[in-house]
Amino acid sequence: MNLLLLGSGGREHALAWKIIQSPHCSNLYIAPGNAGTALCGTNVSLSLSDFESIKNFCEQNNIEMIIVGPEEPLVNGIADYFEDSPIKVIGPSSAGAKLEGSKAFAKRFMQRYNIPTAAYREFDASNYQDGVDYLHQHSLPIVIKADGLAAGKGVVICQYAGEAIAEFELMIQQSKFGDASKNVVVEEFLDGIELSVFVLTDGKNYVLLPEAKDYKRVGEGDTGPNTGGMGAVSPVAFADEEFMEKIEERIVKPTIKGLQEEGINYRGFIFFGLIKVDDDPFVIEYNCRMGDPETEVVMPRLKNDLVELFKAAADQRLNEIKIEQDDRTACTIVAVSGGYPGQYEKDLPIEGLDTVGEENTLVFHAGTKNVEAAVHTNGGRVLCVTAYGDDVNQAIRSAKQTLNAIDFDGMYYRKDIGYEFL
Ligand code: AMP
């Protein structure tokens, strides 16, 4: 069948790479894609907010399935838009996407189903002064979260009450993130180690995909500002069988049950952002799509036919599927533009891409574009180099070897991805 994949990052290149390995895939189109996805299928220029154009394109090209990479089209209702059409969408309805689109919704949902998460309160302009009083007496650090989507910047961890109150005021009174911060979640700080767990669900059944750990800070040793992600590893050594069972029983199953009980149409990925506190898992956040750069290690470790999984999710028969994982370790290192996550230059030629092709190594493009015969940078996160190994050490060594052959002006990457597991 013909498929359309929406998005343009490293996640989408990794999904495209996996999709075209399926005998079910006749033609893959990617909108808008990048220079890497162009190696897997046909990039098409479509706006992800223009559902009507997407529908017209699908009808003209006999597309049977749309796979949605990023969250915005899901929060904006792309799955609802296609609900009565024969075109299947992999991604939840807008009601399901609220798990990511509204932190307050997600917290209330977790409370209803007794899913372990940090204690919290919700505030807006109507109880602003209560919020200030609450912040004054709360233990520190404390976490302030804009309710809505804020391009990954809506969470602030504050060490001092004054800082927390200033942030609270910025979000609610000064609309720091526009409507997204009209409503604010104030949360207890959880101290532990984070990991990401992914499921594909049909709203009733689910399959558990390989877990991963990502590295958000730009600097080595997890220092400096947050980014979209500088690297990831899978599997996660501390996520042993016993811990994964706690995650399934306490978090995954009640989440799926909650979606079902509330009549929420959900056929797509759920990304559980978790934290291990002592020996117990807690939910930090839900996302309604795969993570980036986690996808760049999860897809390489998934042995199943991905399109077969999508078909089973669309037909609500994921109970028939058994997931098979590659036993090897996969690590990805993200090469970013100099200056990222602050200001950076774009449109710089990338050298060395044609010479890389090491066994056990995959180069996924993120912010790249084709310029005549060359590939140029087109974003902050430019390339994700994934490598397999018998352990983290070996995988990281291979990824670095490949990165050594690649260059663009100002290129930077973290040399310490996976450091806790060496
Ligand atoms: P979120 O957008 O909710 O994933 O938050 C971004 C990051 O902030 C998370 O990946 C965590 O590192 C951190 N964070 C969020 N909430 C908490 C919390 N309650 N305790 C500790 N860290 C948190």
Residues whose N, C-alpha, C, O or C-beta is under 5 A from the ligand:
A	BS01	AMP	A118 V143 V155 E187 E188 F189 L190 G273 I284 E285
